[in-house]
Amino acid sequence: MQSSTKTKILIADDEALIRQDIKEILTEAGYDVVAEAKDGHHALELAKVSVPEIMVLDIKMPNINGLEAAEEIQIALN
């Protein structure tokens, strides 16, 4: 029997409307948005708890940008 679990996704963007739009698109496509972050620090903390399979990160965010956050999250989860 196959598992029907959805792919877990974390979204990080400093614009709430952008996060909302991305979440809506992904949810309608059958994904499970498990966390939404407002900046790179927040994404790092949420990733440690939610352990997403995919992350959608804005490149330009306050505190830690998306590229730096991706690197830090990868280190933290491995």
Kinemage of the C-alpha trace (Angstrom):
@kinemage 1
@onewidth
@group {chain A} dominant
@subgroup {mainchain}
@vectorlist {calphas} color= white
{ca met a 1} P 0.000 0.000 0.000
{ca gln a 2} L 1.384 3.414 -0.967
{ca ser a 3} L 1.589 6.237 1.511
{ca ser a 4} L -0.462 9.312 0.643
{ca thr a 5} L 1.766 11.792 2.462
{ca lys a 6} L 2.221 15.149 0.816
{ca thr a 7} L 5.577 16.807 0.235
{ca lys a 8} L 6.338 19.199 3.104
{ca ile a 9} L 7.303 22.743 2.081
{ca leu a 10} L 8.610 25.775 3.976
{ca ile a 11} L 8.019 29.225 2.480
{ca ala a 12} L 10.120 32.237 3.474
{ca asp a 13} L 9.428 35.746 2.191
{ca asp a 14} L 9.347 39.089 3.970
{ca glu a 15} L 6.150 40.047 2.113
{ca ala a 16} L 3.059 38.446 3.704
{ca leu a 17} L 0.998 38.686 0.498
{ca ile a 18} L 3.674 36.891 -1.497
{ca arg a 19} L 3.829 34.113 1.123
{ca gln a 20} L 0.051 33.814 1.006
{ca asp a 21} L -0.007 33.594 -2.813
{ca ile a 22} L 2.764 30.978 -2.912
{ca lys a 23} L 1.041 28.951 -0.197
{ca glu a 24} L -2.245 29.005 -2.078
{ca ile a 25} L -0.604 27.868 -5.327
{ca leu a 26} L 1.310 25.056 -3.634
{ca thr a 27} L -1.646 23.878 -1.557
{ca glu a 28} L -3.875 23.744 -4.639
{ca ala a 29} L -1.142 21.715 -6.365
{ca gly a 30} L -1.305 19.144 -3.553
{ca tyr a 31} L 1.673 20.150 -1.413
{ca asp a 32} L 1.682 20.549 2.375
{ca val a 33} L 2.978 23.973 3.430
{ca val a 34} L 4.242 23.179 6.927
{ca ala a 35} L 5.846 26.535 7.766
{ca glu a 36} L 5.874 30.189 6.708
{ca ala a 37} L 8.735 32.480 7.682
{ca lys a 38} L 9.080 36.265 7.503
{ca asp a 39} L 12.891 36.285 7.265
{ca gly a 40} L 15.935 34.026 7.162
{ca his a 41} L 16.292 33.703 10.944
{ca his a 42} L 12.657 32.700 11.242
{ca ala a 43} L 13.070 30.195 8.371
{ca leu a 44} L 16.027 28.585 10.132
{ca glu a 45} L 14.095 28.164 13.376
{ca leu a 46} L 10.995 26.817 11.621
{ca ala a 47} L 13.026 24.413 9.475
{ca lys a 48} L 14.530 22.833 12.595
{ca val a 49} L 11.025 22.076 13.870
{ca ser a 50} L 9.135 21.274 10.650
{ca val a 51} L 11.971 19.562 8.693
{ca pro a 52} L 10.663 20.469 5.216
{ca glu a 53} L 11.504 18.479 2.108
{ca ile a 54} L 11.428 21.605 -0.090
{ca met a 55} L 11.994 25.272 0.728
{ca val a 56} L 10.897 28.302 -1.269
{ca leu a 57} L 13.111 31.153 -0.063
{ca asp a 58} L 13.109 34.779 -1.162
{ca ile a 59} L 16.639 35.863 -2.051
{ca lys a 60} L 16.286 39.378 -0.597
{ca met a 61} L 15.069 39.215 3.006
{ca pro a 62} L 16.100 41.133 6.100
{ca asn a 63} L 18.588 39.698 8.619
{ca ile a 64} L 19.617 36.589 6.640
{ca asn a 65} L 18.922 36.444 2.900
{ca gly a 66} L 17.501 33.337 1.246
{ca leu a 67} L 20.854 32.006 0.055
{ca glu a 68} L 22.454 32.314 3.488
{ca ala a 69} L 19.357 30.813 5.123
{ca ala a 70} L 19.442 27.822 2.757
{ca glu a 71} L 23.070 27.162 3.631
{ca glu a 72} L 22.455 27.460 7.380
{ca ile a 73} L 19.344 25.263 7.201
{ca gln a 74} L 21.218 22.594 5.257
{ca ile a 75} L 23.953 22.549 7.912
{ca ala a 76} L 21.411 22.466 10.761
{ca leu a 77} L 19.397 19.603 9.277
{ca asn a 78} L 22.352 17.388 8.379
